[in-house]
Amino acid sequence: MTPQEIADKLKAGFSEAILEVKIEGAIDPYVKIAASKLADLALFLRDDPETQFDFLMCLSGMDNGKGLLGGVYNLYSITKRHKITLKVEVPADKAEIPSVSSLWPTANWHEREAYDLFGIRFTGHPDLRRILLPEDYPGHPLRKDFKVPEFYQGMKVPY
Amino acid sequence: MPETLTAPLTTSTGRVLRTEEMVINMGPQHPSTHGVLRLELIVDGEIVVDVIPHIGYLHRCFEKHAEHMTNYQQVIPYCDRLDYIAAMNMDWAYALAIEKLLGIKVPERVEYIRVIMAELQRIASHLIAIGTYGLDLGAFTPFLYCFRDRERILDLFEMTCGARLLYNYIWVGGVSHDLPPGFIDKAKDFCGYFRPNIKELNDLLTYNEIFVKRTANVGVLPADVAIAYGCSGPMLRGSGVNFDLRRDDPYSIYDRFKWEVQVGKGEMGTVGDCWDRYIVRVREMEQSVKIVEQALDQIVDGDVASAIPKRIRPPVGDVYVRSESPRGEIGFYVVSDGSATPYRVKARSPAFVNLSVTPEICRGYMIADVVAIAGSVDIVLGEVDR
């Protein structure tokens, strides 16, 4: 299926959840959706016999500035050989996105990474712990407003 | 009694241990984990009940660094250090992403040079994977044979760009140096020299009975689990999924060469066991030799620096580009805000994703099998932790 057909199919089933569709002018065509509907929509994309998105290539956390955090989901179908990108955006002070780790287990670690580096909470995640940084690390360093702490564990940081 | 003595013992994920269970730490300093990986094993006697991998010991803030460079080319040396035993493939993956963002096309000669380098690098990387895998399972000699052959490839890289491990060779829009005089003959010599050595390796290790007993029917990864966990590269193909990005999501000029995607067939046991993942790597080396030979024959003349942009300022936008590294799908998700530095770079590293499936394939096997399974995943902690 072409990205346009996938977007049309999503619009037919989830018209209220689709916030923006960009096919022309984007290198990777994407569909921006409401975060609250992500899990339903992802389940539909994975299980519908026409889309069959069985492979989550990449899940990236984002800091879009202006107090907004986001998630970017690059989906691929090994059986159908087509791609689509999903984007969600949430306010930084209430950064909660439904987890898709029950649909694609690969999301488990990707979501832990996004939680670790951006502080996005994935609701329904089975084991949302930090993955790359120490458990007691202060803050989420890939946020644009992150300031490197002066001391960490009593050690001066900019040594 | 003080409360600490009566509190139940738990794993780091908070699961309460049963009386007969015990936690054993493997790593972060352990010869068979191929780097600073810590595996928390929950065992019942000798049987592994669960595995909890702990990573991050080698976290070097790649993504944060990338956002703080003064231009896009400066990220490339950091890409080298992601997967430090397949640095060419990492550079290339990043260069592909930025080239797509900029919309530039690189000269024919550069495409050929990149394919030659990437495939030589794939052989070198698989040689390490195979050699150290034998070492994990107690076979010392094949390790030395593999490193002897890898040395020849590193010599070729050294004569091209001066470096033996971290090359900074493939740049956005081109490569840093043209091939030196005599490179093509030397590379052809290598192909002729290396091909019989694969047979030697097979005689020494692949069909060795002890090796087969340790790897066949161990760590079986079914195809549907592999896809759901996002596995890629030899890990996915070992499970019998005929999928290779070089053929199925083609980039560069791979469509010009004749070669075959190798998949595991369960020759020694079950499809998707450790031996299948191992043999896919061995057979991929033969295919890579084929690709290198064809590329050396077809290579055209040209200026390798003509398409290197003086100043990189991609238009606002984002791109996810993936390519096939020796370990699988290396993808870069790059966001540009129109300035001279990337707004966000995310490296989707194959070993990170492949490692996340290890708990699934370790359960129910013995502790010694965990060593065999971890080795067959072929992780490089540099790209797991980034």
Interface residues (C-beta under 8 A of the other chain):
Chain A: A26 I27 D28 D54 F55 L56 M57 C58 S60 G61 M62 D63 V72 N74 I78 R81 T85 W104 P105 T106 N108 W109 H110 L117 D127 R129 R130 I131 L132 L133 P134 P141 L142
Chain B: S12 T13 I55 G56 H59 C61 E63 K64 E67 K100 L101 I227 A228 Y229 G230 V241 F243 D248 G317 D318 V319 Y320 R322 E329 G331 Y333 V335 R344 K346 R348 F352 V353 S356 V357 E360 D385 R386
